Amino acid sequence: MYYLYTHATPPLSQSVIRQWLTQLIIISTPQYAFSIAVGILSFLIILKPRTDAECRCRKCGYILKGISEPKCSECGEPI
């Protein structure tokens, strides 16, 4: 019995817990920052407006660059 009382693990102090939390935050912060940056970039790439949207047929999506008539050469939709 005496051995258990003298060699028991001491309770965790506030300073030890605070130190562990600080180390956890310092180690994990770059990972969170990287994940947030990748998420924002992915979101911006997905929402990037198409630059050639006005150069396509509204009906079939055919590219209208270089046509000679004011209608789609694929489906005949007037422009």
Residue pairs with C-beta under 8 A, 6 or more apart in sequence:
52 63
55 63
55 64
55 65
56 62
56 63
56 64
57 64
57 72
57 74
57 75
57 77
57 79
58 77
59 72
59 75
59 77
60 72
60 74
60 75
60 77
62 72
62 73
62 74
62 75
64 72
64 79
67 73
70 78
70 79
71 77
71 78
71 79
72 78
72 79
